[in-house]
Amino acid sequence: MTNKLPCLTYQGSKRTIARSIVDKMHSMFPEKKVFVDLFGGGGAITSAALEYKQDTLFECFKFDKVIYNEINKLVYTLYSAFIRGEIDPADVNMYVTRKMFYEIKEDESYNTLEKAIILFVWSFCGNMNVYIRNDSCETDEYLREIEYRIETHRSSLIKKHTIDTYKLDTFNKDYRCIPIPNNAIVYCDIPYSGTSDYGDVGDSKKITRFSHNSDKDSQICINISEQLDCKVGCRDKHAFTNCEHKGRHYDKVFVFDYDKFYEWALGQDCPVFVSEYNMPDKFECVGEWQRATFGNGTISAENAPIEKLYWNGKGLGVVERVGS
Ligand SMILES: C[S@@+](CC[C@H](N)C(=O)[O-])C[C@H]1O[C@@H](n2cnc3c(N)ncnc32)[C@H](O)[C@@H]1O
């Protein structure tokens, strides 16, 4: 059995397929020594790249450098501290009520790492956004389940791991602001279009305030060019609030400009790989995986959608492409 990958159990995590994804990219570009994870999230892919090694007849391949980037400051801070083994076990033990959770979440002056730990441990599926416990359900079985989840989150944060981080660089920026080294493979695990996802991204945090209700789908990420049926909501730079979208209510709808992203990816000279369910024709599908579980583990293997890995077609010489 292979070791569990050290990463955060983040919504949309690639932890179950991360090693296969990194292996696929390396097999296509075995000479590339730098690995760039531009939408790093809980760090599954970064961790897989950090520990990656491939024995050949003459050498043992490892990446010289791994770059992790994530725009969400809390997620960025938590993963960076976690992977460097800098989380103090004393910081994960605080008891947090629903009221405290939302107060801390809104408190701009709260220490970022402590805030990230609290929001991660006490949120539903580690989404750092919605409080883990539904107070209207008080059965013993439910409370035991919640306690188990809290303990799992806590112990995952302080678990000792052996990943060496001397070759890791971390950034907390928009993906377009990261300088890409010459000999790099770039991986992009972009927010999936039309799926529930993520905490506050960038500026949207300052503009939107919304009520939390775990009975509703509170967040969704949509394509900026998708038609939004926005009945009561208003729009800002990154998000819509209080929307009806395809007949369902959402407290907050994030926007991600997929067209701009495609343009950016196709404009790079280096190989850029993207995890998505579907991509425009200019990208080539080079791998497919079926994930057994998602976030809260409610989707069974047979219902899980096929995840695909797409490539921007760059990074190979003309001769190599013709022969491939
Ligand atoms: C699908 S998740 C990544 C999951 C990650 N691969 C894992 O296994 O945990 C996508 C991430 O992209 C981040 N993100 C969204 N927009 C971004 C941007 N413009 N630049 C960088 N990161 C962004 C989100 O905050 C989110 O954490």
The ligand as an ORCA input file, in Angstrom:
! r2SCAN-3c Opt
* xyz 0 1
  C      -9.464     22.912     -7.637
  S      -8.721     23.915     -6.397
  C      -7.116     23.241     -6.309
  C      -7.082     21.950     -5.549
  C      -5.686     21.384     -5.398
  N      -5.130     20.875     -6.649
  C      -5.692     20.249     -4.375
  O      -5.508     19.094     -4.753
  O      -5.923     20.546     -3.197
  C      -8.485     25.451     -7.241
  C      -7.764     26.507     -6.406
  O      -7.485     27.629     -7.240
  C      -7.528     28.798     -6.432
  N      -7.679     29.940     -7.340
  C      -8.829     30.456     -7.862
  N      -8.553     31.499     -8.682
  C      -7.189     31.638     -8.692
  C      -6.288     32.531     -9.362
  N      -6.757     33.485    -10.165
  N      -4.950     32.379     -9.175
  C      -4.482     31.411     -8.341
  N      -5.280     30.536     -7.656
  C      -6.634     30.644     -7.835
  C      -8.721     28.555     -5.515
  O      -8.618     29.341     -4.352
  C      -8.575     27.060     -5.236
  O      -7.863     26.828     -4.047
*
